[in-house]
Amino acid sequence: MNEQNSSQALEIVIEPPRTRAEARMRHEAERHSAAKQVFTEWAVKFVRNHGVFLIAVLFLALWTAATWSIAARNARTKTEERLAAEYEQQLHAYIAQQEEARLMAERSAAENQPTIEMQREADALARVIGPMNTKRMKLSMLWNVLMRVDSPYYPNSVSEVVALPSQWIFYSESNPIRADDWDLAMEQLALWHEGRYPAGLKSTFLYGEWSENDYVLRDTWDKTDKTNYWRYPEL
């Protein structure tokens, strides 16, 4: 009996204690738990005491962020609207320039394009001056026709003046139209329509006198001491 109790007491005495490491780990865990509890209690008290302030700060932060976002969006919208307006203005200006250029081109083409009436005038003049021997004679005779068109005593169109009977030597409505005579007539007609006349030519030079190598205009039907003469200037 005594031996049995002695053995049990021995077993209790020799039971291994907790190691120092385990004790240290347990101590650290308890300390961390206590610190966590202290922080939690502090946070709860802080929120409880300063809840309205935190809500105000949060609201202010959200409002500021929203305001900045709206301002940025408005600024971006204004920039886009300004760029769109500038692009529209540039587009309208470009379209206007293109339209103006087109109209100018059409006007220029119309001005440079002989009219049907002017072509008929050139046809008639080319038939009149065709038989003349020199270019100077052709030009003198051509301006004789135009001076009569300008005169109130003759018809006011080239075709009518040319068609007057027995007025132009060698003229016939069936005379062929040569290209160089037609070009010469068109050139002089353009000057005449613009009011540009050869030097020394006057509206009174209505009568022409032909010879084989010359064509002279004079300002009287009968030759007198007061008669003035005109030929196309030397070429």
C-alpha positions as CSV (number, residue, x, y, z in Angstrom):
1,M,0.0,0.0,0.0
2,N,2.7,2.4,0.9
3,E,4.7,1.4,-2.1
4,Q,1.8,2.0,-4.4
5,N,1.2,5.5,-3.1
6,S,4.9,6.2,-3.3
7,S,4.9,5.2,-7.0
8,Q,1.9,7.5,-7.8
9,A,3.5,10.4,-6.0
10,L,6.7,9.8,-7.9
11,E,4.8,9.8,-11.2
12,I,3.2,13.2,-10.3
13,V,6.5,14.7,-9.4
14,I,8.2,13.6,-12.5
15,E,5.4,14.8,-15.0
16,P,7.1,17.1,-17.5
17,P,6.3,20.8,-17.2
18,R,5.5,23.2,-20.1
19,T,8.5,24.4,-21.9
20,R,9.6,28.0,-21.8
21,A,8.8,28.4,-25.5
22,E,5.3,27.4,-25.1
23,A,4.9,29.7,-22.1
24,R,6.3,32.6,-24.1
25,M,4.0,31.9,-27.1
26,R,1.0,31.8,-24.8
27,H,2.1,35.1,-23.2
28,E,2.4,36.8,-26.6
29,A,-1.0,35.6,-27.8
30,E,-2.6,36.8,-24.6
31,R,-0.9,40.2,-25.0
32,H,-2.0,40.5,-28.7
33,S,-5.5,39.6,-27.8
34,A,-5.5,42.2,-25.0
35,A,-4.1,44.9,-27.4
36,K,-6.8,44.0,-30.0
37,Q,-9.5,44.3,-27.5
38,V,-8.2,47.6,-26.3
39,F,-8.1,49.0,-29.9
40,T,-11.6,47.7,-30.6
41,E,-12.9,49.4,-27.5
42,W,-11.1,52.6,-28.5
43,A,-12.5,52.5,-32.0
44,V,-16.0,52.0,-30.8
45,K,-15.7,54.8,-28.3
46,F,-14.2,57.1,-31.0
47,V,-17.0,56.4,-33.5
48,R,-19.6,56.8,-30.8
49,N,-18.1,60.2,-29.7
50,H,-17.2,61.5,-33.2
51,G,-19.7,59.8,-35.5
52,V,-21.2,63.1,-36.8
53,F,-17.8,64.5,-37.6
54,L,-16.9,61.4,-39.6
55,I,-20.1,61.4,-41.5
56,A,-19.5,65.1,-42.3
57,V,-16.0,64.4,-43.5
58,L,-17.2,61.5,-45.6
59,F,-20.0,63.6,-47.1
60,L,-17.6,66.5,-47.8
61,A,-15.2,64.1,-49.5
62,L,-18.0,62.6,-51.7
63,W,-19.4,66.1,-52.5
64,T,-15.9,67.4,-53.5
65,A,-15.3,64.4,-55.7
66,A,-18.7,64.8,-57.4
67,T,-18.1,68.5,-57.9
68,W,-14.8,67.9,-59.5
69,S,-16.3,65.2,-61.7
70,I,-19.1,67.5,-62.8
71,A,-16.7,70.4,-63.4
72,A,-14.4,68.2,-65.4
73,R,-17.3,66.9,-67.5
74,N,-18.6,70.4,-68.1
75,A,-15.1,71.6,-69.1
76,R,-14.8,68.6,-71.5
77,T,-18.2,69.3,-72.9
78,K,-17.5,73.0,-73.5
79,T,-14.2,72.1,-75.1
80,E,-15.9,69.6,-77.4
81,E,-18.6,72.2,-78.2
82,R,-16.0,74.8,-79.0
83,L,-14.1,72.5,-81.2
84,A,-17.3,71.4,-83.0
85,A,-18.2,75.1,-83.6
86,E,-14.8,75.9,-84.9
87,Y,-14.9,72.9,-87.2
88,E,-18.4,73.9,-88.5
89,Q,-17.1,77.4,-89.2
90,Q,-14.1,76.1,-91.0
91,L,-16.3,73.7,-93.0
92,H,-18.7,76.5,-94.0
93,A,-15.8,78.7,-94.9
94,Y,-14.3,75.9,-97.1
95,I,-17.6,75.3,-98.8
96,A,-18.1,79.0,-99.4
97,Q,-14.6,79.3,-100.9
98,Q,-15.2,76.3,-103.1
99,E,-18.5,77.7,-104.3
100,E,-16.9,81.1,-105.0
101,A,-14.1,79.4,-106.9
102,R,-16.7,77.5,-108.9
103,L,-18.7,80.6,-109.7
104,M,-15.6,82.5,-110.7
105,A,-14.5,79.6,-113.0
106,E,-18.0,79.6,-114.6
107,R,-17.9,83.4,-115.1
108,S,-14.4,83.2,-116.5
109,A,-15.4,80.4,-118.8
110,A,-18.6,82.3,-119.9
111,E,-16.6,85.5,-120.5
112,N,-13.9,83.6,-122.5
113,Q,-16.4,81.6,-124.4
114,P,-17.6,83.3,-127.6
115,T,-21.3,83.9,-127.7
116,I,-23.4,82.6,-130.6
117,E,-24.0,86.1,-131.8
118,M,-20.2,86.9,-131.7
119,Q,-19.5,83.7,-133.7
120,R,-22.0,84.9,-136.3
121,E,-20.3,88.3,-136.4
122,A,-17.0,86.6,-137.0
123,D,-18.4,84.5,-139.8
124,A,-19.7,87.6,-141.6
125,L,-16.5,89.5,-141.1
126,A,-14.3,86.6,-142.2
127,R,-16.3,86.4,-145.5
128,V,-15.8,90.2,-146.0
129,I,-12.1,90.3,-145.4
130,G,-11.2,87.0,-147.0
131,P,-10.5,88.4,-150.5
132,M,-8.1,91.1,-149.2
133,N,-4.4,90.5,-150.1
134,T,-2.7,91.6,-146.8
135,K,-3.4,91.4,-143.1
136,R,-3.3,95.2,-142.9
137,M,-5.9,95.4,-145.6
138,K,-8.1,92.9,-143.8
139,L,-7.9,94.8,-140.6
140,S,-8.6,98.2,-142.2
141,M,-11.7,96.7,-143.9
142,L,-12.9,95.0,-140.8
143,W,-12.8,98.2,-138.8
144,N,-14.6,99.9,-141.6
145,V,-17.5,97.5,-141.0
146,L,-17.4,98.1,-137.2
147,M,-17.4,101.9,-137.6
148,R,-20.6,101.6,-139.6
149,V,-22.2,99.4,-136.9
150,D,-21.3,102.2,-134.4
151,S,-22.8,104.9,-136.7
152,P,-26.4,105.9,-136.3
153,Y,-26.7,106.0,-140.1
154,Y,-26.3,102.3,-140.6
155,P,-27.8,99.2,-139.0
156,N,-26.6,98.4,-135.5
157,S,-25.4,94.8,-136.1
158,V,-22.4,93.4,-137.9
159,S,-24.5,90.9,-139.9
160,E,-26.9,93.6,-141.2
161,V,-24.1,96.0,-142.1
162,V,-22.3,93.2,-144.0
163,A,-25.5,92.2,-145.8
164,L,-26.1,95.7,-147.2
165,P,-26.0,95.3,-151.0
166,S,-23.0,96.5,-153.1
167,Q,-21.1,97.8,-150.1
168,W,-18.1,95.4,-149.8
169,I,-15.9,94.5,-152.8
170,F,-15.6,90.8,-153.5
171,Y,-18.0,90.0,-150.7
172,S,-20.4,87.1,-151.1
173,E,-22.4,85.2,-148.6
174,S,-21.0,82.1,-150.2
175,N,-17.3,83.1,-149.6
176,P,-15.4,80.4,-147.7
177,I,-14.5,81.1,-144.1
178,R,-10.8,80.6,-143.6
179,A,-9.6,79.8,-140.1
180,D,-7.0,82.6,-139.8
181,D,-9.6,85.2,-141.0
182,W,-12.1,83.9,-138.5
183,D,-9.5,84.1,-135.7
184,L,-8.6,87.6,-136.7
185,A,-12.2,88.6,-136.7
186,M,-12.8,87.1,-133.3
187,E,-9.7,88.9,-131.9
188,Q,-10.8,92.3,-133.2
189,L,-14.4,91.8,-132.2
190,A,-13.3,91.2,-128.6
191,L,-11.5,94.5,-128.6
192,W,-14.5,96.3,-130.2
193,H,-16.9,94.9,-127.6
194,E,-14.6,96.1,-124.9
195,G,-14.5,99.6,-126.4
196,R,-10.9,99.4,-127.4
197,Y,-10.2,100.9,-130.9
198,P,-7.0,101.1,-133.0
199,A,-5.0,104.3,-132.7
200,G,-6.3,107.2,-134.7
201,L,-9.5,105.6,-135.7
202,K,-12.7,107.8,-135.4
203,S,-16.3,107.0,-135.7
204,T,-16.5,109.3,-138.8
205,F,-14.3,107.0,-140.9
206,L,-17.3,105.3,-142.6
207,Y,-16.1,105.0,-146.2
208,G,-13.6,102.6,-147.7
209,E,-11.4,102.8,-150.8
210,W,-9.9,99.7,-152.1
211,S,-6.8,99.1,-154.3
212,E,-4.9,96.0,-155.1
213,N,-2.5,96.4,-152.2
214,D,-4.2,98.9,-149.9
215,Y,-7.5,99.6,-148.2
216,V,-8.0,103.2,-146.9
217,L,-10.8,104.6,-144.8
218,R,-11.9,108.2,-145.2
219,D,-14.4,110.4,-143.3
220,T,-16.2,111.9,-146.3
221,W,-18.0,110.3,-149.3
222,D,-16.5,112.7,-151.7
223,K,-12.8,113.4,-151.6
224,T,-12.0,117.0,-150.7
225,D,-9.2,119.0,-149.3
226,K,-10.8,118.4,-145.9
227,T,-11.1,114.7,-146.2
228,N,-9.2,112.7,-143.5
229,Y,-7.8,109.2,-144.2
230,W,-7.0,106.3,-141.9
231,R,-5.3,102.9,-142.4
232,Y,-4.7,100.3,-139.8
233,P,-1.4,101.0,-138.1
234,E,1.7,99.3,-139.5
235,L,2.0,95.7,-138.2
